[in-house]
Amino acid sequence: MITLQHYLPVTPGKYPAVLALHGSGGIREGWADQPSKLLAGQGYSVFVVHFFERTDTFRADYHTTVRNFPDWMRTIGDAVTFAAQHDSVDGARIGLLGFSLGAYLSLAVASVDPRIKAVVDFFGGMPEELQGFQRMPPTLILHGEDDRVVPVSEATKLQQLLERAGTAYEIKLYPGAGHGFNGLQLMDAGRRTVQFLNKYL
């Protein structure tokens, strides 16, 4: 059994769904509250997927990630199936929003699952094994130029892959930002995320 936290619009109805995926540090107390409530307030049904529960993982390093990545992808696919059938969701409008490891997973799943209609990538990248993808839904890339954990070259490489595949995309690289945003950068990333999802979902 995998935990899914729900953040739903106040008014009942069928809304586009966004599945939010955490990074290698796992679910930290309250990490998703503010962005998820923001998106719910903008008319999205948000589901935060505790995908580490599938593999009893609390924190992921390189070896843990390589070993468990396929299981996590399947878990996210199952979460998409669940969300698509939820009373608050328009199953034809589902997007993924990932942070770091969660962004790698979002892009990986979206490259093989046609149900995904948009992806938001916060400081992640495309797994090397899946860089030959033929299709990808519209993608928003948000990355810090001074990221020491996931280098900005991952963002520019993804940009090239999206152009090769003919995928619609937007990219914003933040000067001076590392692995994570704060202050005005975070506000700008949030604004871009909402505008992007409004456009494609």
Secondary structure, DSSP 8 states (H G I E B T S, - for coil): ---EEEE--SS-S-EEEEEEE--TT---TTTTHHHHHHHHHTT-EEEEE-GGGGGT-SS--HHHHHHHHHHHHHHHHHHHHHHHTSTTEEEEEEEEEEETHHHHHHHHHHHH-TTEEEEEEES----GGGTT-S----EEEEEETT-SSS-THHHHHHHHHHHHHT--EEEEEETT--SS--HHHHHHHHHHHHHHHHHH-
